[in-house]
Amino acid sequence: MALERTLSIIKPDAVAKNVIGQIITRFENAGLKVVAARMLQLSRADAERFYAVHAARPFFKDLVDFMVSGPVFVQVLEGEGAIQKNRDLMGATDPKKAEKGTIRADFADSIDANAVHGSDAAETAKVEIAFFFPELSIHTR
Ligand code: UDP
């Protein structure tokens, strides 16, 4: 398996629940390393650009409203097979369908307030990491 990087966002609902640390612990326990991190408030323009792929979807406005409703905690995770590993730790988009023990099953309330985002493929990971982090702020170790 290749060493990969992926973008993780701890969304406003999970930040508000004060579970940033519990979520990061799951990444670390699974062998993923946090190699960059920052907390920030997305503007509407940022959120619309980040989720541009969903612009035509009926849930787009609600998604943007939710993503700007409070600060988010954004990280680059690095590890063997990091993209799929993070997706497995997150669980299904809808927490009601997420496997027991996944982040969304344990911390998410609904399909829209679903605690975390994770890149879904190598190409999106590259674009999403560049969206938040210049190369010099990433610390491989
Ligand atoms: N989303 C939503 N309603 C839906 C489908 C998706 O609010 O019916 C939101 C949800 O927050 C999800 C995000 O849009 O995390 C992106 O959707 P995607 O299908 O890419 O799911 P993910 O990759 O986050 O599991």
Residues whose N, C-alpha, C, O or C-beta is under 5 A from the ligand:
A	BS01	UDP	F59 L63 T93 I111 D112 N114 V116 G118
